[in-house]
Amino acid sequence: MGSEVLRMQNITKIYTNGFVANHDVTFAVNAGEIHALVGENGAGKTTLMKILFGVEDYQNGSIFIKGEEARISNPLNAIEKGIGMVHQHFEQMPSLTVTENVILGIEPTKGFLFDHKAARKMTLEASEKYQLHVDPDAKIQDLSVGMRQKIELLKELIRGVEILILDEPTAVLTPQETTELFEQLRFLRDSGYAIIFISHKLGEVMSLCDQVTVLRRGRIIGTERVENLTQSDIARMMVGRDVILEIEKDPPVPKNAVVEVKDLVHLNSDGRRVVDNVSFTLRAGEILGIAGVEGNGQSEISEILSGMVPLEQGEIVVNGSTIRGKTVQQIREQGIANISEDRLKFACAPNLSISDNLMSIYLNNNKYKGKILLDKKKIKAFVDQCVIDYEIKCDSPDEPVRMLSGGNIQKVVVAREFTSGANIIIANQPTRGIDVGTSEMIRKTLIRKAREEDSATLLISSDLNEILEVSDRLLVIYKGKIAAHFSQAKDVSEELLGEYMLGNMQMSPEEMGDYQ
C-alpha cells in the first residue's frame, strides 16, 4: 500500500429541505489500495462520491488530492484531477464501436478531421497496457455485459485517472465475469491505482478489498482492515443490529398451478426473438427463480405477465383466465402484484407523496371509500401502518417519494405490492442496489408469503446468492430460451449457474424434466 492520495476532510452536505446527507465525514484512500465504501441506502455514500466527482456541492469540509487542497466543480474537473467514476448504469452508445465510445470527448484529429486510425491505436494500446483485451472494432451492442464493463474501465483509464470510483460494478455480472473483473482490479491496485469500491455484496467486499469504511445515516461508523472483520461485523456496522445473512426456510409444499405460460414469443423493435417459445408453470406456495445475464428475455417475460407489454404470441393463463388483451389493472384484478426492476420509471410516481404511491392501486377499492369520497381516516391508518411495518424512513407520509433514498423508495413499492391481496408476485430485481437490512426484509417476506399464505412468486434477479437462497425451483434463460431447470435451487452453485447463463452449458429436455 502506498501513500495517501485522497482525503475528504470533515465533509458536510445538507440539502435545501434540511436533510443532512453527510455530517462531518472524513474519508481517506491510499495508492495501491481497494477501499470499500458501504452503508444502507440513504447512508450518504452516493452523495459523498458525487461530491468527490464534482456532481454535488457541499457546505463544509475540504478535499485533498495527493496532499494538495482541491476544489472540484464538475466531472470534467474531477477527471483533470485524476478522479474517474464507473457508474452502475453504463454510459455508452450501443451503435458505436468500442474505439468510438472510449475516445468520445478526447478524439484525436488530423487537420480538422477525426483521425480514426490514431483513435484505434490509442484504444488498442490502452487495452493491452491495462490487460483489458477489448476488440477496438466491435460494436457495443454486440458485446457481453462483462465486456461492456471493461469498456467503462478503459474509458476512465485512457484519460489518465489514478483514483477510480466503482459504483456497484458487479450488479449484472455472472460469477465468471466478476472473477475476471476482480483480477483486473487487483492488477490496477498492484500498479498503484487507488480504487473506491461501492457494493452491497459483502462477500465481494471480503474477497476483493483491503479496507472498508462504513457509513450510517450520513456519519462514519468506522474504517477497518477487511481481514479483521467478518461479513456479519460489517452488516452490524451498517445497520446497527444483527442481520441474518443466510436465510433458513422450510421445504415448499406446492399446490395448484396459478400461472401457466405456453409457447411465449416476443419480438423486439428489430424483429429479433428476445423471448423464444418459453413455457413454464408457477404453482401456489412456491418461489420460481429465473436467472440470466441481462438482456436474455427475462425482463420481457415479467413485463408481459404484468401487462406492461402486450401478449402477442403464445398463451398466459393466470388463476384460470387468459391475460390476452387485458389492461394492467385487469391483470392486477386477476391476482398479480408486480415489483418492477425500474422502481423510478415504472413502480412509482416520484413527485407524488408516499401516501399517494401506497394508495395508487386502491382508488377503486370499496374498503377505502366513504359515502361519497375516499375515507381519509382509513387511508391514514393504512399508510401509517405500512410505514411502521416496512420501516420506511421518512419525515412524513406526505413527503414526495423522490426525496427518499433508493432503498426507502423500494420499501414503498414493496409495501404496496405485498399488501395488495394478490396471490401471485412478480419480483423483478427486488433488492437491486438495496442494503443488507432491506434485502433481508424483502427476502424473508417473499418466503413467508409463499409458506404461510400460499402465494406464488416469480423471482427474477441478477444477484445469484439471492436467487439461489430464496428460490425453490430455478430456470435459466439464455438468448430467449430456457437453457436449464433445477428442481432444487439450493443444490446449485453460483459457478455452475454462471456456465448456463453464459451459454457454455445447455440441458437436454430429459435433463430438465417436467417444469411445464
Residue pairs with C-beta under 8 A, 6 or more apart in sequence:
1 30
1 31
1 32
1 33
1 210
2 30
2 31
2 32
2 33
2 192
3 30
3 31
4 28
4 29
4 30
4 31
4 67
5 29
5 30
5 31
5 65
5 66
5 162
5 163
5 194
6 27
6 28
6 29
6 52
6 63
6 64
6 65
6 83
6 163
6 194
7 26
7 27
7 28
7 63
7 64
8 25
8 26
8 27
8 28
8 48
8 51
8 52
8 61
8 62
8 63
8 64
9 26
9 61
9 62
9 63
9 64
10 24
10 25
10 26
10 60
10 61
10 62
11 22
11 24
11 25
11 26
11 27
11 48
11 51
11 58
11 60
11 61
11 63
12 20
12 22
12 23
12 24
12 25
12 58
12 59
12 60
12 61
13 20
13 21
13 22
13 44
13 47
13 48
13 51
13 56
13 57
13 58
13 59
14 20
14 21
14 59
15 21
17 403
19 403
20 218
21 44
21 47
21 218
22 44
22 47
22 48
22 51
22 58
22 218
23 44
23 218
23 219
24 60
24 61
24 219
25 44
25 48
25 61
25 215
25 218
25 219
25 220
26 220
27 37
27 48
27 213
27 220
27 223
29 35
29 163
29 194
29 196
30 194
31 162
31 192
31 193
31 194
32 189
32 190
32 192
32 193
32 194
33 189
33 194
33 195
33 210
33 211
34 185
34 186
34 189
34 195
34 197
34 208
34 209
34 210
35 194
35 195
35 196
35 197
35 209
35 210
35 211
35 212
35 213
36 197
36 198
36 199
36 205
36 208
36 209
36 211
36 212
36 213
36 226
37 45
37 48
37 49
37 196
37 197
37 198
37 212
37 213
37 215
38 45
38 198
38 199
38 200
38 202
38 205
38 212
38 213
38 214
38 215
38 234
38 238
39 45
39 214
39 215
39 216
39 238
39 435
40 216
40 238
40 239
40 405
40 407
40 435
40 436
40 437
40 438
41 405
41 406
41 407
41 408
41 410
41 433
41 434
41 435
41 438
42 217
42 393
42 404
42 405
42 406
42 407
42 408
43 215
43 216
43 217
43 218
43 238
43 435
44 215
44 217
44 218
44 219
45 198
45 215
46 167
46 198
47 56
48 215
49 85
49 165
49 167
49 196
49 198
50 56
51 57
51 58
51 63
51 72
52 63
52 72
52 78
52 83
52 165
53 72
53 75
53 78
53 83
53 85
53 165
54 72
54 73
54 74
54 75
54 76
54 77
54 78
55 74
55 75
62 69
63 69
63 70
63 71
63 72
64 70
65 81
65 82
65 83
65 163
70 81
72 78
72 81
72 83
75 85
78 84
78 85
79 156
79 159
79 161
82 160
82 161
82 162
82 163
83 161
83 163
83 165
84 155
84 156
84 157
84 159
84 161
84 163
84 164
84 165
85 156
85 164
85 165
85 166
85 167
86 149
86 152
86 153
86 156
86 164
86 165
86 166
86 167
86 169
87 152
87 167
88 167
88 168
88 169
88 171
88 433
90 148
90 149
90 151
90 152
91 152
92 101
92 140
92 148
92 151
92 152
93 100
93 101
93 104
93 140
94 139
94 140
94 141
95 139
95 140
95 141
96 104
96 139
96 140
97 136
97 137
97 138
97 139
97 140
98 123
98 134
98 135
98 136
98 137
98 138
98 139
98 140
98 143
98 151
99 116
99 119
99 120
99 123
99 136
99 137
100 119
101 140
101 151
101 155
102 122
102 123
102 126
102 136
102 151
102 154
102 155
102 158
103 119
103 122
103 123
103 158
104 155
106 158
106 159
107 114
107 115
107 119
108 114
108 115
108 118
108 119
108 122
109 115
110 118
120 136
120 137
122 158
123 134
123 136
123 154
123 158
124 136
126 132
126 154
126 157
126 158
127 133
127 134
127 136
127 154
130 153
130 154
130 157
130 184
130 187
130 188
131 184
131 187
132 150
132 153
132 154
132 184
133 150
134 147
134 150
134 151
134 154
138 147
140 148
140 151
143 151
144 177
144 293
144 502
145 172
145 173
145 177
145 293
145 294
145 295
146 173
146 174
146 176
146 177
146 180
146 181
149 169
149 173
149 177
149 181
150 181
150 184
153 164
153 184
156 164
157 164
157 188
162 192
162 193
162 194
163 193
163 194
163 195
163 196
164 188
164 193
164 194
164 195
164 196
165 196
165 198
166 185
166 195
166 196
166 197
166 198
167 198
168 198
168 199
168 200
168 433
169 181
169 197
169 199
170 177
170 178
170 181
170 199
170 201
170 204
171 432
171 433
171 462
172 293
172 294
172 462
173 181
173 462
174 293
174 464
174 497
174 498
174 501
174 502
175 464
175 494
175 495
175 497
175 498
176 495
176 498
176 499
176 502
177 498
178 204
182 204
182 207
182 208
185 195
185 197
185 208
186 208
188 195
189 195
189 210
197 204
197 205
197 208
197 209
199 205
200 433
200 434
200 435
200 436
200 439
201 463
201 465
202 231
202 234
202 235
202 245
202 436
203 231
203 465
205 212
205 226
205 231
205 234
206 226
206 229
206 230
206 231
206 234
209 226
210 225
210 226
211 223
211 224
211 225
211 226
212 223
212 224
212 226
212 229
212 234
213 220
213 222
213 223
214 220
214 221
214 222
214 223
214 234
214 237
214 238
215 221
216 237
216 238
216 239
216 240
221 237
221 238
222 237
231 245
232 242
232 243
232 245
235 242
235 243
235 245
235 436
235 437
236 242
236 243
238 435
238 436
238 437
239 435
239 436
239 437
241 437
243 436
243 437
243 440
244 440
244 444
245 436
245 440
246 469
247 440
247 443
247 444
247 447
247 469
247 470
249 447
249 451
250 451
252 285
252 286
252 287
252 450
252 451
252 472
253 285
254 283
254 284
254 285
254 286
254 472
255 283
255 284
255 285
255 454
256 283
256 284
257 281
257 282
257 283
257 284
258 282
258 283
258 284
258 318
258 319
258 335
258 423
258 424
258 456
259 281
259 282
259 305
259 316
259 317
259 318
259 424
259 456
259 458
260 281
260 282
260 315
260 316
260 317
261 278
261 279
261 280
261 281
261 282
261 301
261 305
261 314
261 315
261 316
262 279
262 314
262 315
262 316
262 317
262 516
263 277
263 278
263 279
263 313
263 314
263 315
264 275
264 277
264 278
264 279
264 301
264 304
264 311
264 313
264 314
264 315
264 316
265 273
265 275
265 276
265 277
265 278
265 312
265 313
265 314
266 273
266 274
266 275
266 297
266 300
266 301
266 304
266 309
266 312
266 313
267 273
267 274
267 312
268 274
268 300
273 480
274 295
274 296
274 297
274 300
274 480
275 297
275 300
275 301
275 304
275 480
276 297
276 479
276 480
276 481
277 314
277 481
278 297
278 301
278 314
278 477
278 480
278 481
278 482
279 482
279 516
280 288
280 475
280 482
280 515
280 516
281 515
281 516
282 288
282 424
282 456
282 458
283 456
284 423
284 454
284 455
284 456
285 450
285 451
285 454
285 455
285 456
286 450
286 456
286 457
286 472
286 473
287 446
287 447
287 450
287 456
287 457
287 459
287 470
287 471
287 472
287 473
288 456
288 457
288 458
288 459
288 471
288 472
288 473
288 474
288 475
289 459
289 460
289 461
289 467
289 468
289 470
289 471
289 472
289 473
289 474
289 475
289 489
290 298
290 301
290 458
290 459
290 460
290 474
290 475
290 476
290 477
291 298
291 461
291 464
291 467
291 474
291 475
291 476
291 477
291 497
291 500
291 501
292 298
292 476
292 477
292 478
292 501
293 462
293 478
293 501
293 502
294 462
296 477
296 478
296 479
296 480
296 501
297 477
297 479
297 480
297 481
298 428
298 460
298 477
299 341
299 428
299 460
300 309
301 460
301 477
302 338
302 340
302 341
302 426
302 428
302 458
302 460
303 309
304 310
304 311
304 316
305 316
305 318
305 323
305 331
305 336
305 338
305 426
305 458
306 328
306 331
306 336
306 338
306 340
306 426
307 323
307 326
307 327
307 328
307 330
307 331
307 332
308 328
308 338
308 340
308 346
310 325
311 323
311 324
311 325
315 322
315 324
316 322
316 323
316 324
317 323
318 331
318 334
318 335
318 336
318 424
319 334
319 335
319 423
319 424
321 334
323 330
323 331
323 334
326 334
332 338
332 361
332 420
332 422
335 422
335 423
335 424
336 422
336 424
336 425
336 426
337 417
337 418
337 420
337 422
337 424
337 425
337 426
338 347
338 417
338 425
338 426
338 428
339 347
339 413
339 414
339 417
339 425
339 426
339 427
339 428
339 430
340 346
340 347
340 413
340 428
341 428
341 429
341 432
341 460
343 406
343 409
343 410
343 413
344 350
344 409
347 413
348 357
348 401
348 409
348 412
348 413
349 356
349 357
349 360
349 401
350 400
350 401
350 402
351 400
351 401
351 402
352 360
352 400
352 401
353 397
353 398
353 399
353 400
353 401
354 383
354 387
354 392
354 394
354 396
354 397
354 398
354 399
354 400
354 401
354 404
354 412
355 379
355 380
355 383
355 397
355 398
357 401
357 412
357 413
357 416
358 382
358 383
358 386
358 397
358 412
358 415
358 416
359 368
359 379
359 382
359 383
360 416
361 416
361 420
362 368
363 374
367 378
368 374
368 375
368 378
368 379
368 382
369 375
380 397
382 419
383 397
384 397
386 392
386 412
386 415
386 416
386 419
387 394
387 397
389 415
390 411
390 412
390 414
390 415
390 418
390 441
391 411
391 438
391 441
392 404
392 408
392 411
392 412
392 415
393 404
393 405
393 408
394 403
394 404
394 408
401 409
401 412
404 412
406 433
406 434
407 433
407 434
407 435
407 438
410 430
410 431
410 434
410 438
410 442
411 438
411 441
414 430
414 442
414 445
417 425
418 425
418 445
418 449
422 455
423 453
423 454
423 455
423 456
424 455
424 456
424 457
424 458
425 446
425 449
425 455
425 456
425 457
425 458
426 457
426 458
426 460
427 446
427 457
427 458
427 459
427 460
427 461
428 460
429 460
429 461
429 462
430 442
430 446
430 459
430 461
431 438
431 439
431 442
431 443
431 461
431 463
431 466
432 461
432 462
432 463
434 442
439 466
443 466
443 469
443 470
446 457
446 459
446 470
447 470
449 455
449 457
450 456
450 457
450 472
459 466
459 467
459 470
459 471
461 467
461 470
464 494
464 497
464 498
465 494
467 474
467 489
468 474
468 489
468 490
468 492
468 494
468 497
469 490
471 489
472 488
472 489
473 485
473 486
473 487
473 488
473 489
473 515
474 484
474 485
474 486
474 489
474 492
474 497
475 482
475 484
475 485
475 486
475 515
476 482
476 483
476 484
476 485
476 486
476 497
476 500
476 501
477 483
478 500
478 501
478 502
478 503
478 506
479 503
482 512
482 515
483 500
483 501
483 503
483 505
483 506
483 507
484 500
484 505
484 506
484 507
484 511
484 512
485 507
485 512
485 513
485 515
486 492
487 513
487 515
496 505
499 505
500 506
500 507
